[in-house]
Amino acid sequence: MSSMDNTMKYTVPKESNEPEVRQTLIEVYNALQDKGYNPITQIVGYLLSGDPAFIPRHNNARSLISKIERDRLLEELVKVYLAQQRSE
């Protein structure tokens, strides 16, 4: 049996709390919007690549987002999205 047949369990380290992650994403979103970028595509680019160049230094956005692990950001985005879908 190959490892592709087994389900792996992933656990995200709980280094930062939800309000901090949400506030960081909001601040980064606003900084991207201020600079005229499409915030969604820029954040996706950052999450997929890990390259901080997708996030501007404007309003300290690059520094803020770099303090939070990408897997933690993804976890929060998925959690909020799915909670919203369940409430509709």
Rosetta silent file (secondary structure, phi, psi, omega in degrees, C-alpha in Angstrom):
SEQUENCE: MSSMDNTMKYTVPKESNEPEVRQTLIEVYNALQDKGYNPITQIVGYLLSGDPAFIPRHNNARSLISKIERDRLLEELVKVYLAQQRSE
SCORE:     score description
SCORE:     0.000 S_00000001
   1 L     0.000  128.431 -179.786    0.000    0.000    0.000 S_00000001
   2 L   -83.408  164.061  179.103    1.489    3.352   -0.971 S_00000001
   3 H   -66.727  -15.854  178.403    1.442    6.453    1.201 S_00000001
   4 H   -73.430  -15.500 -179.863   -1.016    7.948   -1.299 S_00000001
   5 H   -87.950  -15.108 -176.971   -3.642    5.482   -0.031 S_00000001
   6 L  -100.160  144.513  175.160   -3.476    6.617    3.570 S_00000001
   7 L   -84.975  128.474  178.149   -5.033    9.720    5.055 S_00000001
   8 L   -98.124  147.903  177.793   -2.506   11.871    6.844 S_00000001
   9 L  -102.273  132.509 -179.977   -3.414   14.033    9.801 S_00000001
  10 L  -116.564  132.475  178.183   -2.158   17.602    9.855 S_00000001
  11 L  -121.958  127.790  179.342   -2.014   19.708   12.989 S_00000001
  12 L   -89.090  128.608  176.343   -1.378   23.442   12.870 S_00000001
  13 L   -62.050  138.308 -178.029    0.736   24.789   15.712 S_00000001
  14 L   -94.761   70.221 -178.853   -1.288   27.218   17.826 S_00000001
  15 L   -87.397  -29.493 -178.319    1.253   30.021   18.047 S_00000001
  16 L  -127.165  155.927 -178.020   -1.076   32.912   17.368 S_00000001
  17 L   -92.939  163.201 -175.893   -4.684   33.547   18.246 S_00000001
  18 H   -58.205  -47.368 -179.124   -7.594   34.031   15.848 S_00000001
  19 H   -59.222  -36.444  178.744   -8.171   37.758   16.422 S_00000001
  20 H   -66.101  -41.934  179.349   -4.520   38.500   15.649 S_00000001
  21 H   -65.390  -46.840  179.795   -4.650   36.465   12.433 S_00000001
  22 H   -61.714  -44.671 -179.534   -7.912   38.054   11.324 S_00000001
  23 H   -64.133  -39.826  177.732   -6.708   41.575   12.114 S_00000001
  24 H   -61.852  -46.444  179.371   -3.465   40.961   10.236 S_00000001
  25 H   -61.234  -39.427  178.422   -5.340   39.741    7.161 S_00000001
  26 H   -65.081  -44.535 -179.550   -7.616   42.787    7.274 S_00000001
  27 H   -65.261  -40.289  177.958   -4.661   45.174    7.592 S_00000001
  28 H   -66.401  -43.418  177.057   -2.798   43.469    4.745 S_00000001
  29 H   -56.348  -48.151 -179.224   -5.943   43.519    2.600 S_00000001
  30 H   -64.105  -39.688  178.519   -6.374   47.253    3.235 S_00000001
  31 H   -63.999  -41.675  177.916   -2.709   47.988    2.469 S_00000001
  32 H   -63.799  -42.588  178.680   -2.962   46.113   -0.825 S_00000001
  33 H   -63.269  -43.535  178.720   -6.134   47.976   -1.720 S_00000001
  34 H   -56.863  -37.473 -177.625   -4.500   51.321   -0.832 S_00000001
  35 L   -85.040   -2.056  176.236   -1.658   50.547   -3.231 S_00000001
  36 L    89.062   11.379  177.970   -4.068   49.611   -6.038 S_00000001
  37 L   -88.277  161.403  170.855   -3.456   45.864   -6.038 S_00000001
  38 L   -82.226  107.497 -174.192   -6.099   43.146   -6.139 S_00000001
  39 H   -58.422  -38.307 -177.178   -5.859   42.007   -2.491 S_00000001
  40 H   -64.278  -50.589 -177.639   -7.229   38.514   -3.119 S_00000001
  41 H   -66.395  -35.371  179.179   -4.780   37.580   -5.879 S_00000001
  42 H   -67.711  -43.208  179.376   -1.831   39.086   -4.012 S_00000001
  43 H   -66.352  -41.180  177.026   -2.638   37.216   -0.791 S_00000001
  44 H   -61.305  -44.002  177.543   -3.147   33.974   -2.737 S_00000001
  45 H   -57.507  -43.489  178.459    0.212   34.523   -4.446 S_00000001
  46 H   -64.801  -46.346 -177.671    1.865   34.979   -1.071 S_00000001
  47 H   -63.209  -39.831 -178.901    0.167   31.932    0.459 S_00000001
  48 H   -73.736  -38.774 -173.132    1.092   29.668   -2.468 S_00000001
  49 H   -98.232  -29.756 -173.467    4.669   30.835   -2.929 S_00000001
  50 L    79.766    3.449 -178.399    5.739   32.118    0.464 S_00000001
  51 L   -83.299  113.905 -178.482    7.326   35.059   -1.334 S_00000001
  52 H   -66.603  -10.944  179.358    6.793   38.209    0.741 S_00000001
  53 H   -64.752  -15.852  175.963    7.235   40.337   -2.397 S_00000001
  54 H   -71.742  -16.452 -176.903    3.514   39.775   -3.062 S_00000001
  55 L  -113.852  128.869 -177.918    2.775   41.962   -0.032 S_00000001
  56 L   -73.874  161.421  174.268    3.792   45.645    0.006 S_00000001
  57 L   -78.307  -12.775 -179.246    5.712   47.303    2.800 S_00000001
  58 H   -49.930  130.711 -179.594    2.959   49.942    2.846 S_00000001
  59 H    54.890   28.306  176.224    1.499   50.300    6.365 S_00000001
  60 H    65.490   20.539 -174.673    3.926   47.600    7.568 S_00000001
  61 H   -61.481  -42.581 -177.922    1.823   44.918    5.820 S_00000001
  62 H   -63.483  -42.394  179.067    4.771   42.736    4.767 S_00000001
  63 H   -65.458  -42.144 -179.594    6.192   42.664    8.260 S_00000001
  64 H   -61.401  -49.095 -175.676    2.800   41.906    9.807 S_00000001
  65 H   -70.574  -28.360 -179.720    1.973   38.982    7.542 S_00000001
  66 H   -70.380  -17.638 -179.432    5.489   37.552    7.836 S_00000001
  67 L   -78.873  -12.840 -177.432    5.026   37.124   11.593 S_00000001
  68 L  -114.666  131.709  179.706    2.279   34.525   11.069 S_00000001
  69 L   -61.850  142.972 -178.396    2.947   31.119    9.554 S_00000001
  70 H   -61.531  -35.824  179.391    1.239   30.583    6.200 S_00000001
  71 H   -65.346  -31.953  177.133   -0.434   27.391    7.373 S_00000001
  72 H   -69.235  -39.831  176.227   -2.014   29.363   10.225 S_00000001
  73 H   -62.789  -45.607  179.086   -3.313   31.970    7.759 S_00000001
  74 H   -62.310  -42.179  179.162   -4.757   29.236    5.547 S_00000001
  75 H   -59.071  -44.926 -178.904   -6.390   27.529    8.495 S_00000001
  76 H   -65.616  -41.394  178.969   -8.123   30.738    9.535 S_00000001
  77 H   -63.130  -44.281  179.404   -9.306   31.491    5.989 S_00000001
  78 H   -66.114  -42.680 -179.028  -10.750   28.009    5.534 S_00000001
  79 H   -60.825  -46.654 -178.773  -12.373   28.048    8.973 S_00000001
  80 H   -67.325  -41.644  179.532  -14.097   31.385    8.382 S_00000001
  81 H   -61.605  -48.605 -177.746  -15.166   30.445    4.858 S_00000001
  82 H   -68.254  -35.442  175.776  -16.678   27.122    5.904 S_00000001
  83 H   -62.502  -40.253  178.621  -18.408   28.665    8.931 S_00000001
  84 H   -65.590  -41.711 -179.592  -19.985   31.210    6.603 S_00000001
  85 H   -65.090  -36.274 -179.424  -21.104   28.499    4.173 S_00000001
  86 H   -71.344  -27.881 -178.033  -22.717   26.482    6.949 S_00000001
  87 H   -84.711   -9.962 -179.354  -24.676   29.496    8.186 S_00000001
  88 L   -83.351    0.000    0.000  -26.178   30.251    4.764 S_00000001
